[in-house]
């Protein structure tokens, strides 16, 4: 019997993720199914109602993406509505956010990031020709991260 103990990239854990970013990652994995990337045509906003305040939807191709939707919480974290901002130099997006979006678009893999007390997760979706055309971005204030340290050990011995 041959066993493969290499971790499946779909379940690789990025430490620590808020519940919002975790839910976005689960949605991305579920949408992807057995495909290399989930299809942008299968991105349904109605499936992300609870997460939408934390989301940016960024559309484009290659190295130029533009923000087309910004949830209220995401916009507040960025200091105002970023709709229309692009990943081009001087395009109005913070450098770390631009780096995260472009990294996800280039690699076709989720790209984590962080800046100024925020945690970022960029999730790529592809069009019909396997090129990334949408990046779903989740933004969460670092204060909203759940603590995974500490705890209580309970003995189960009678």
N, C-alpha and C positions, 0 to 999 in steps of 0.2 A: 504494500500500500504506500502511495506517495502522498505526503501531506505538504501543503503549501502554507507556510505561516506568514507570508508577506501580507501586510495589512491592505485591505481593499481601500482604494483612494476615496471611495464614496463615504467611507465611515471614519476616515482620518479625523481626529479631533483637533480643533483649533482651540487653544486654552485662553481664558475661559470665555464662553459665548453667553451672551444674555439670552433670555428665553425668546426674544423677538428674532435675533440673528439665528438662533438654533432652528426656529420654526421656518425661517426663510431657507435655510440650508436643507432642511427636510423636504420642503416643497420643491426645491431645485432637484434634489436626488430623485424624488418621486416622479417629477415631470420628465426627467431624463430616461427613466426606465432602463432599457438596454442600449440606448443610443449613446454616442460619444458626448453629445451636448443636447440639452432639451431644445425643442423648436420654439422660436419666438411666437409662432402662430398659436401655440398651445399655452401661452402665458395669459391666464385669466385673472383679472384684477379681483373678481368676485371671490376667488379662493383665498385672497390675502386681506380681507376686510380688517382684521385686527392688527395686521402689520403695516398697512398702508400709511399711517402717519409717519412712520420711520423710513419710508422708501423714497428713493429717486429712481426714475426710469430714464435711462440714458440711451439714445438711439444714434446709430452712425455706422461707420465702417473704418477699417484699418486703424489709423491713428487720430481720427477726428470723430468724436462723439459729442452729442449735445443733449442737455437735460431738457426733457419734454414734460416731465411730471415731478412734482416735489410735494411730499406729504408735509403737513404742518410742523410736526416735530423735527423732521429732517431740515426743513427750511429754517426753523428757529435755531437749530444747532449750527447752521452755516451763517447765521447772522442776517438772514433775509432770503427772499425767494431766489433760487438759482436758475429758474426757468430761462432757457436761452443761453446759459453759460456753456462753454465748450472746453474740450481737453487741449485745445491749442494753447500755445504760450500766450499769456495775457488774456485767456478766454474767460476768466472770472471764477474758476474753480481753484480751491486750495491745491497746492502741489501734491500733497500726500493723497488726496482724493483722486486727482488726475492719474497719479502713478498706479493706484489700485485699479481704477477702471481700465487703463491700458494694459496692465498686467493680466487681468482676467480676460480681456479681449484677445491678447496675443497667445496666452497659454491654453485658453479654453478650459481653464480650471478655476474654482473659487479662489479669490485673492483676498486675504485679510489685510487690514491696515489699521492705523490708529493715528490720531492727532488731537491736540488741544483738549484732552479729557473726553475724547470720543473713541468709540470702536467702530470700525467699518468692515463690511463684508460685501465684496463685489462678485456677483454671480452671472456668468455669461450665458446667453441664449443665441442660437444660430438661426439663420434663414435657410432657404431652400438649397443654397449652394455650400452649406457647411461653414460659411464665414459668420463670425459673431456680428450680429446687427443690433442686439439689445443687451445692455448690462443692467441687471436689477441690483441696486445698491441699497444696503441697509445701514442706517446710522443710529447709534445708540450712545447716550451719555454714559461715561464710565461709571458714574454714580449709580446707574441702574443695573450694573453687573451683579449677578448673584454670587455670593461667597460660597466657595466649595471647600473651605478649610474648617477644621474643627469638627465637632460632632460628638455623639455619645455612643459608647460601646455597650450593647445590651447582651447579657449572658442568656443563652437559650437552654442552659443546663437546668434540669429539675433538681 
